Amino acid sequence: MAEFPKGDSGEWVRLTARVDGVVQAVGFRYWTVRQAEELGLTGTVRNNNDGSVAILAEGPQSVVLEFRRWLRSPEAPGRVENVEESISRASGAFSNFRVVY
């Protein structure tokens, strides 16, 4: 199991999110990867068959919360109508942030 650094940013957590709205065919996954990389998060983003987008993101709690804020902001591409989410302990399963198919 990976070590989770502690410090000013707090414990490492995982955000599991399902984003609904106009979030496919608008560059949402590309911009999500870019934002996550800028913040230093690891995880994945993928399109779901129902038109939603699934996100797993891990990092320091304060950074994950900033990423969550971005998902709900006008800065996110498309039109986010709803974000279902949960926060849990990070698993350390990811080495980067990428699109999965």
NUVEXZA-289794 format. One record per atom (N, C-alpha, C): residue number from 1; residue in three letters; atom name; x, y, z. Coordinates in nm, 2 decimals. Last residue first. Layout:
(NUM "ALA" "CA" (X Y Z)),
...
END
This chain:
(101 "TYR" "N" (-1.12 0.42 -2.10)),
(101 "TYR" "CA" (-1.23 0.39 -2.20)),
(101 "TYR" "C" (-1.30 0.26 -2.16)),
(100 "VAL" "N" (-0.99 0.69 -1.92)),
(100 "VAL" "CA" (-1.00 0.55 -1.94)),
(100 "VAL" "C" (-1.12 0.53 -2.03)),
(99 "VAL" "N" (-0.76 0.96 -1.90)),
(99 "VAL" "CA" (-0.89 0.91 -1.95)),
(99 "VAL" "C" (-0.88 0.76 -1.96)),
(98 "ARG" "N" (-0.57 1.01 -1.59)),
(98 "ARG" "CA" (-0.59 0.98 -1.73)),
(98 "ARG" "C" (-0.73 0.95 -1.77)),
(97 "PHE" "N" (-0.31 1.10 -1.38)),
(97 "PHE" "CA" (-0.45 1.12 -1.40)),
(97 "PHE" "C" (-0.47 1.10 -1.55)),
(96 "ASN" "N" (-0.10 0.86 -1.21)),
(96 "ASN" "CA" (-0.12 0.98 -1.29)),
(96 "ASN" "C" (-0.27 1.00 -1.30)),
(95 "SER" "N" (-0.10 0.64 -1.06)),
(95 "SER" "CA" (0.03 0.70 -1.07)),
(95 "SER" "C" (0.02 0.84 -1.14)),
(94 "PHE" "N" (-0.33 0.50 -0.82)),
(94 "PHE" "CA" (-0.30 0.57 -0.95)),
(94 "PHE" "C" (-0.17 0.63 -0.94)),
(93 "ALA" "N" (-0.39 0.39 -0.57)),
(93 "ALA" "CA" (-0.39 0.30 -0.69)),
(93 "ALA" "C" (-0.34 0.36 -0.82)),
(92 "GLY" "N" (-0.42 0.50 -0.32)),
(92 "GLY" "CA" (-0.29 0.51 -0.38)),
(92 "GLY" "C" (-0.27 0.42 -0.51)),
(91 "SER" "N" (-0.66 0.53 -0.20)),
(91 "SER" "CA" (-0.60 0.40 -0.21)),
(91 "SER" "C" (-0.46 0.40 -0.26)),
(90 "ALA" "N" (-0.80 0.77 0.03)),
(90 "ALA" "CA" (-0.73 0.74 -0.09)),
(90 "ALA" "C" (-0.67 0.60 -0.09)),
(89 "ARG" "N" (-1.11 0.74 0.19)),
(89 "ARG" "CA" (-0.97 0.74 0.20)),
(89 "ARG" "C" (-0.91 0.70 0.07)),
(88 "SER" "N" (-1.37 0.94 0.02)),
(88 "SER" "CA" (-1.32 0.82 0.11)),
(88 "SER" "C" (-1.17 0.83 0.12)),
(87 "ILE" "N" (-1.66 1.10 -0.07)),
(87 "ILE" "CA" (-1.52 1.12 -0.04)),
(87 "ILE" "C" (-1.48 1.00 0.06)),
(86 "SER" "N" (-1.88 1.12 -0.35)),
(86 "SER" "CA" (-1.85 1.07 -0.21)),
(86 "SER" "C" (-1.70 1.09 -0.20)),
(85 "GLU" "N" (-2.14 1.27 -0.55)),
(85 "GLU" "CA" (-2.00 1.24 -0.51)),
(85 "GLU" "C" (-2.00 1.18 -0.37)),
(84 "GLU" "N" (-2.29 1.39 -0.83)),
(84 "GLU" "CA" (-2.31 1.30 -0.72)),
(84 "GLU" "C" (-2.17 1.26 -0.68)),
(83 "VAL" "N" (-2.37 1.69 -0.97)),
(83 "VAL" "CA" (-2.25 1.61 -0.93)),
(83 "VAL" "C" (-2.29 1.53 -0.81)),
(82 "ASN" "N" (-2.55 1.83 -1.24)),
(82 "ASN" "CA" (-2.55 1.77 -1.11)),
(82 "ASN" "C" (-2.42 1.69 -1.09)),
(81 "GLU" "N" (-2.49 1.98 -1.46)),
(81 "GLU" "CA" (-2.62 2.00 -1.40)),
(81 "GLU" "C" (-2.63 1.94 -1.26)),
(80 "VAL" "N" (-2.26 2.15 -1.65)),
(80 "VAL" "CA" (-2.27 2.05 -1.54)),
(80 "VAL" "C" (-2.40 2.08 -1.47)),
(79 "ARG" "N" (-2.20 2.19 -1.96)),
(79 "ARG" "CA" (-2.29 2.24 -1.87)),
(79 "ARG" "C" (-2.32 2.13 -1.76)),
(78 "GLY" "N" (-1.88 2.25 -2.10)),
(78 "GLY" "CA" (-2.01 2.20 -2.11)),
(78 "GLY" "C" (-2.10 2.26 -2.01)),
(77 "PRO" "N" (-1.60 2.28 -1.87)),
(77 "PRO" "CA" (-1.66 2.28 -2.00)),
(77 "PRO" "C" (-1.80 2.22 -2.00)),
(76 "ALA" "N" (-1.57 2.48 -1.57)),
(76 "ALA" "CA" (-1.57 2.34 -1.63)),
(76 "ALA" "C" (-1.64 2.35 -1.76)),
(75 "GLU" "N" (-1.62 2.74 -1.49)),
(75 "GLU" "CA" (-1.49 2.71 -1.56)),
(75 "GLU" "C" (-1.49 2.57 -1.62)),
(74 "PRO" "N" (-1.84 2.75 -1.34)),
(74 "PRO" "CA" (-1.86 2.78 -1.48)),
(74 "PRO" "C" (-1.73 2.75 -1.56)),
(73 "SER" "N" (-1.81 2.46 -1.11)),
(73 "SER" "CA" (-1.80 2.60 -1.15)),
(73 "SER" "C" (-1.82 2.62 -1.30)),
(72 "ARG" "N" (-1.79 2.20 -1.03)),
(72 "ARG" "CA" (-1.92 2.26 -1.02)),
(72 "ARG" "C" (-1.92 2.41 -1.07)),
(71 "LEU" "N" (-1.52 2.14 -1.06)),
(71 "LEU" "CA" (-1.62 2.06 -1.13)),
(71 "LEU" "C" (-1.76 2.13 -1.14)),
(70 "TRP" "N" (-1.41 2.32 -0.87)),
(70 "TRP" "CA" (-1.39 2.34 -1.02)),
(70 "TRP" "C" (-1.50 2.27 -1.10)),
(69 "ARG" "N" (-1.47 2.19 -0.64)),
(69 "ARG" "CA" (-1.53 2.32 -0.66)),
(69 "ARG" "C" (-1.52 2.35 -0.81)),
(68 "ARG" "N" (-1.31 1.96 -0.67)),
(68 "ARG" "CA" (-1.46 1.94 -0.66)),
(68 "ARG" "C" (-1.53 2.08 -0.69)),
(67 "PHE" "N" (-1.06 2.08 -0.65)),
(67 "PHE" "CA" (-1.10 2.01 -0.78)),
(67 "PHE" "C" (-1.25 2.00 -0.78)),
(66 "GLU" "N" (-1.07 2.15 -0.38)),
(66 "GLU" "CA" (-1.06 2.26 -0.49)),
(66 "GLU" "C" (-1.10 2.20 -0.62)),
(65 "LEU" "N" (-1.08 1.90 -0.27)),
(65 "LEU" "CA" (-1.20 1.99 -0.25)),
(65 "LEU" "C" (-1.19 2.11 -0.35)),
(64 "VAL" "N" (-0.83 1.81 -0.34)),
(64 "VAL" "CA" (-0.94 1.74 -0.39)),
(64 "VAL" "C" (-1.07 1.83 -0.38)),
(63 "VAL" "N" (-0.68 1.98 -0.18)),
(63 "VAL" "CA" (-0.67 1.99 -0.32)),
(63 "VAL" "C" (-0.79 1.92 -0.39)),
(62 "SER" "N" (-0.75 1.91 0.08)),
(62 "SER" "CA" (-0.78 2.04 0.04)),
(62 "SER" "C" (-0.77 2.06 -0.11)),
(61 "GLN" "N" (-0.66 1.63 0.08)),
(61 "GLN" "CA" (-0.80 1.67 0.09)),
(61 "GLN" "C" (-0.83 1.81 0.04)),
(60 "PRO" "N" (-0.43 1.53 -0.17)),
(60 "PRO" "CA" (-0.46 1.59 -0.04)),
(60 "PRO" "C" (-0.60 1.64 -0.04)),
(59 "GLY" "N" (-0.58 1.27 -0.39)),
(59 "GLY" "CA" (-0.48 1.37 -0.35)),
(59 "GLY" "C" (-0.51 1.43 -0.21)),
(58 "GLU" "N" (-0.76 1.13 -0.66)),
(58 "GLU" "CA" (-0.70 1.12 -0.53)),
(58 "GLU" "C" (-0.59 1.23 -0.51)),
(57 "ALA" "N" (-1.06 1.07 -0.83)),
(57 "ALA" "CA" (-0.95 1.16 -0.81)),
(57 "ALA" "C" (-0.90 1.15 -0.67)),
(56 "LEU" "N" (-1.27 0.95 -1.07)),
(56 "LEU" "CA" (-1.20 0.91 -0.95)),
(56 "LEU" "C" (-1.08 1.00 -0.94)),
(55 "ILE" "N" (-1.56 1.01 -1.25)),
(55 "ILE" "CA" (-1.43 1.06 -1.21)),
(55 "ILE" "C" (-1.39 1.00 -1.08)),
(54 "ALA" "N" (-1.78 0.97 -1.52)),
(54 "ALA" "CA" (-1.73 0.92 -1.40)),
(54 "ALA" "C" (-1.59 0.97 -1.37)),
(53 "VAL" "N" (-2.04 1.15 -1.68)),
(53 "VAL" "CA" (-1.89 1.12 -1.67)),
(53 "VAL" "C" (-1.86 1.08 -1.53)),
(52 "SER" "N" (-2.34 1.05 -1.87)),
(52 "SER" "CA" (-2.27 1.12 -1.76)),
(52 "SER" "C" (-2.12 1.09 -1.77)),
(51 "GLY" "N" (-2.45 0.90 -2.07)),
(51 "GLY" "CA" (-2.42 1.04 -2.10)),
(51 "GLY" "C" (-2.35 1.12 -1.98)),
(50 "ASP" "N" (-2.47 0.63 -2.01)),
(50 "ASP" "CA" (-2.59 0.72 -1.99)),
(50 "ASP" "C" (-2.57 0.86 -2.02)),
(49 "ASN" "N" (-2.22 0.52 -2.03)),
(49 "ASN" "CA" (-2.31 0.50 -2.14)),
(49 "ASN" "C" (-2.44 0.59 -2.13)),
(48 "ASN" "N" (-1.97 0.76 -1.93)),
(48 "ASN" "CA" (-2.06 0.65 -1.90)),
(48 "ASN" "C" (-2.16 0.64 -2.02)),
(47 "ASN" "N" (-1.63 0.84 -1.98)),
(47 "ASN" "CA" (-1.77 0.86 -2.02)),
(47 "ASN" "C" (-1.85 0.74 -1.98)),
(46 "ARG" "N" (-1.39 0.90 -1.72)),
(46 "ARG" "CA" (-1.44 0.82 -1.83)),
(46 "ARG" "C" (-1.59 0.86 -1.86)),
(45 "VAL" "N" (-1.08 0.95 -1.55)),
(45 "VAL" "CA" (-1.21 1.01 -1.59)),
(45 "VAL" "C" (-1.26 0.93 -1.71)),
(44 "THR" "N" (-0.87 0.88 -1.26)),
(44 "THR" "CA" (-0.93 0.86 -1.39)),
(44 "THR" "C" (-1.05 0.94 -1.42)),
(43 "GLY" "N" (-0.57 0.98 -1.08)),
(43 "GLY" "CA" (-0.70 0.92 -1.09)),
(43 "GLY" "C" (-0.74 0.89 -1.24)),
(42 "THR" "N" (-0.42 1.24 -0.89)),
(42 "THR" "CA" (-0.41 1.12 -0.97)),
(42 "THR" "C" (-0.55 1.06 -0.98)),
(41 "LEU" "N" (-0.33 1.59 -0.89)),
(41 "LEU" "CA" (-0.41 1.48 -0.85)),
(41 "LEU" "C" (-0.38 1.36 -0.94)),
(40 "GLY" "N" (-0.21 1.84 -0.94)),
(40 "GLY" "CA" (-0.12 1.73 -0.89)),
(40 "GLY" "C" (-0.20 1.61 -0.84)),
(39 "LEU" "N" (-0.34 2.04 -1.06)),
(39 "LEU" "CA" (-0.35 2.04 -0.91)),
(39 "LEU" "C" (-0.27 1.92 -0.85)),
(38 "GLU" "N" (-0.28 1.99 -1.32)),
(38 "GLU" "CA" (-0.24 2.12 -1.27)),
(38 "GLU" "C" (-0.24 2.11 -1.12)),
(37 "GLU" "N" (-0.42 1.74 -1.34)),
(37 "GLU" "CA" (-0.27 1.74 -1.35)),
(37 "GLU" "C" (-0.22 1.87 -1.30)),
(36 "ALA" "N" (-0.69 1.83 -1.32)),
(36 "ALA" "CA" (-0.63 1.74 -1.22)),
(36 "ALA" "C" (-0.48 1.74 -1.23)),
(35 "GLN" "N" (-0.70 1.99 -1.56)),
(35 "GLN" "CA" (-0.72 2.05 -1.43)),
(35 "GLN" "C" (-0.66 1.96 -1.32)),
(34 "ARG" "N" (-0.66 1.79 -1.76)),
(34 "ARG" "CA" (-0.57 1.91 -1.75)),
(34 "ARG" "C" (-0.58 1.97 -1.61)),
(33 "VAL" "N" (-0.88 1.62 -1.71)),
(33 "VAL" "CA" (-0.74 1.57 -1.70)),
(33 "VAL" "C" (-0.64 1.69 -1.68)),
(32 "THR" "N" (-1.08 1.80 -1.77)),
(32 "THR" "CA" (-1.08 1.74 -1.64)),
(32 "THR" "C" (-0.94 1.69 -1.61)),
(31 "TRP" "N" (-1.04 1.85 -2.04)),
(31 "TRP" "CA" (-1.02 1.96 -1.94)),
(31 "TRP" "C" (-1.01 1.91 -1.80)),
(30 "TYR" "N" (-1.10 1.59 -2.14)),
(30 "TYR" "CA" (-0.97 1.66 -2.16)),
(30 "TYR" "C" (-0.94 1.76 -2.06)),
(29 "ARG" "N" (-1.37 1.56 -2.06)),
(29 "ARG" "CA" (-1.26 1.47 -2.01)),
(29 "ARG" "C" (-1.13 1.53 -2.03)),
(28 "PHE" "N" (-1.49 1.78 -2.20)),
(28 "PHE" "CA" (-1.50 1.77 -2.06)),
(28 "PHE" "C" (-1.39 1.68 -2.00)),
(27 "GLY" "N" (-1.53 1.83 -2.47)),
(27 "GLY" "CA" (-1.39 1.84 -2.42)),
(27 "GLY" "C" (-1.39 1.83 -2.26)),
(26 "VAL" "N" (-1.78 1.77 -2.55)),
(26 "VAL" "CA" (-1.75 1.91 -2.52)),
(26 "VAL" "C" (-1.61 1.93 -2.47)),
(25 "ALA" "N" (-1.87 1.51 -2.55)),
(25 "ALA" "CA" (-1.85 1.58 -2.68)),
(25 "ALA" "C" (-1.83 1.73 -2.66)),
(24 "GLN" "N" (-2.05 1.54 -2.24)),
(24 "GLN" "CA" (-1.98 1.45 -2.34)),
(24 "GLN" "C" (-1.98 1.53 -2.47)),
(23 "VAL" "N" (-2.19 1.70 -2.08)),
(23 "VAL" "CA" (-2.05 1.68 -2.04)),
(23 "VAL" "C" (-1.98 1.58 -2.13)),
(22 "VAL" "N" (-2.45 1.84 -1.98)),
(22 "VAL" "CA" (-2.39 1.84 -2.12)),
(22 "VAL" "C" (-2.24 1.83 -2.09)),
(21 "GLY" "N" (-2.52 1.62 -1.71)),
(21 "GLY" "CA" (-2.54 1.74 -1.78)),
(21 "GLY" "C" (-2.49 1.73 -1.92)),
(20 "ASP" "N" (-2.34 1.48 -1.42)),
(20 "ASP" "CA" (-2.45 1.48 -1.52)),
(20 "ASP" "C" (-2.46 1.62 -1.59)),
(19 "VAL" "N" (-2.08 1.30 -1.29)),
(19 "VAL" "CA" (-2.12 1.43 -1.33)),
(19 "VAL" "C" (-2.22 1.42 -1.44)),
(18 "ARG" "N" (-1.99 1.14 -1.01)),
(18 "ARG" "CA" (-2.07 1.11 -1.13)),
(18 "ARG" "C" (-2.12 1.25 -1.17)),
(17 "ALA" "N" (-1.69 1.07 -0.82)),
(17 "ALA" "CA" (-1.80 1.16 -0.87)),
(17 "ALA" "C" (-1.86 1.11 -1.00)),
(16 "THR" "N" (-1.50 1.03 -0.55)),
(16 "THR" "CA" (-1.57 0.95 -0.65)),
(16 "THR" "C" (-1.69 1.03 -0.69)),
(15 "LEU" "N" (-1.20 1.12 -0.43)),
(15 "LEU" "CA" (-1.33 1.18 -0.47)),
(15 "LEU" "C" (-1.38 1.08 -0.57)),
(14 "ARG" "N" (-1.00 1.02 -0.16)),
(14 "ARG" "CA" (-1.05 0.99 -0.30)),
(14 "ARG" "C" (-1.18 1.05 -0.32)),
(13 "VAL" "N" (-0.73 1.18 0.02)),
(13 "VAL" "CA" (-0.86 1.13 0.00)),
(13 "VAL" "C" (-0.89 1.10 -0.14)),
(12 "TRP" "N" (-0.48 1.23 0.26)),
(12 "TRP" "CA" (-0.51 1.20 0.12)),
(12 "TRP" "C" (-0.64 1.13 0.12)),
(11 "GLU" "N" (-0.49 1.50 0.51)),
(11 "GLU" "CA" (-0.48 1.36 0.47)),
(11 "GLU" "C" (-0.52 1.34 0.32)),
(10 "GLY" "N" (-0.33 1.82 0.45)),
(10 "GLY" "CA" (-0.41 1.72 0.52)),
(10 "GLY" "C" (-0.40 1.58 0.46)),
(9 "SER" "N" (-0.17 2.02 0.35)),
(9 "SER" "CA" (-0.29 1.99 0.27)),
(9 "SER" "C" (-0.37 1.88 0.34)),
(8 "ASP" "N" (0.05 2.03 0.52)),
(8 "ASP" "CA" (-0.04 2.14 0.52)),
(8 "ASP" "C" (-0.17 2.11 0.45)),
(7 "GLY" "N" (0.07 1.68 0.57)),
(7 "GLY" "CA" (0.13 1.81 0.57)),
(7 "GLY" "C" (0.02 1.92 0.57)),
(6 "LYS" "N" (0.15 1.36 0.44)),
(6 "LYS" "CA" (0.07 1.45 0.52)),
(6 "LYS" "C" (0.14 1.58 0.53)),
(5 "PRO" "N" (0.14 1.11 0.19)),
(5 "PRO" "CA" (0.21 1.23 0.25)),
(5 "PRO" "C" (0.11 1.31 0.33)),
(4 "PHE" "N" (0.08 0.79 0.22)),
(4 "PHE" "CA" (0.01 0.91 0.19)),
(4 "PHE" "C" (0.08 1.02 0.26)),
(3 "GLU" "N" (0.23 0.50 0.06)),
(3 "GLU" "CA" (0.23 0.60 0.17)),
(3 "GLU" "C" (0.16 0.73 0.13)),
(2 "ALA" "N" (0.05 0.22 -0.08)),
(2 "ALA" "CA" (0.12 0.35 -0.09)),
(2 "ALA" "C" (0.12 0.43 0.04)),
(1 "MET" "N" (0.08 -0.12 0.00)),
(1 "MET" "CA" (0.00 0.00 0.00)),
(1 "MET" "C" (0.09 0.12 0.00)),
END
